[in-house]
Amino acid sequence: MKIGVPKEIKVHEYRVGLTPPSVAELVAAGHEVFVETGAGLGIDFDDSAYTAVGAKTLGTAAEVFAAADMIVKVKEPQPQEIALLEPRHTLFTYLHLAADKPQALGLMASGATCIAYETVTSHNRSLPLLKPMSEVAGRMSVQVGAHYLEKEQGGRGILLGGVPGVAPARVAILGGGVSGLNAAQMAVGLRADVTIYDISNDRLAELDTHFGNSIKTAYASKSAIAAAVANAHLVIGAVLVPGAAAPKLVTREMLKTMKRGAVLVDIAIDQGGCFETSRPTTHADPVYVEEGIIHYCVANMPGAVARTSAFALNNATLPFALKLANLGAEAAMAADPHLAAGLNVSGGKIRHQAVAEALDLPFEG
């Protein structure tokens, strides 16, 4: 198969769909790989690193799309990239369509087969291609939250872990999944006062066993979340409904009860965000203030640590990319129902039920 790797063009996105070691694996399996010039520079791989493992470099994204049958990316295609897609293409990348109807309509119009990393499943119902970036985003959420709590950044002027004689910051983590667990690990490591909220009692029990007395857990009722928000210095939104829009857990009215200079970090912003006042931001302009509360809602958080993120993502995606390349999209999905769960759009139709419901579009399985 002919596989294309365009340079990412989303604002401050430095990751790359295939690293040179991944390209080497695909070339060894008999496939051709076309990489746009400069695609790997954000993670410190120049074109020679790709040609050394058998890739061909091309000067523009248009040339890459024209040469390839399968496009492997990191972030959702931008409008100028959607315009390059054809019915013959298989697109393998993050899509997050539930919060992006214009993108969904564009992909439908292209006729391409679009497989989303974030809805590919595994045998235990986890999301193996979302997990590595959820780990990164969870760990980053505490790092950026601590930064914006600093007075110079407009925050409350609180050290996350406190010091002897001065209490640490209170951190409320909404959602106990992969992102929430990783956020808690970082926050505990910095000696913050951490509480995780979730609606699964089984998950809360697992987290309690995992962390012991290092954290507190609580059932995520509306009243519990309202009390948590009013009391917290840092609130991390880490909820996920696979393929669907994130639920709005924190309202503007709740925001008004918070301490001025507190910080919200919305990891769920790719799926629309879990705070009523959330709107997507970029690494170029990452925060804004609503009701005196700092909001960090960067839609590609892991892009800030591009090298770590690119390798972590490739470790997860490469086996599926090889399967798609070896068998072709249709046969690969027929052979692997977990990969088939990643199909969001094909033949001009929405093929994922949660995405269709979130966008109020017809679903055709």
Order of alpha helices (4+ residues) and beta strands (2+ residues): beta-alpha-beta-alpha-beta-alpha-beta-alpha-beta-alpha-beta-alpha-beta-alpha-beta-alpha-beta-alpha-beta-alpha-beta-beta-beta-alpha-alpha-alpha-beta-beta-alpha
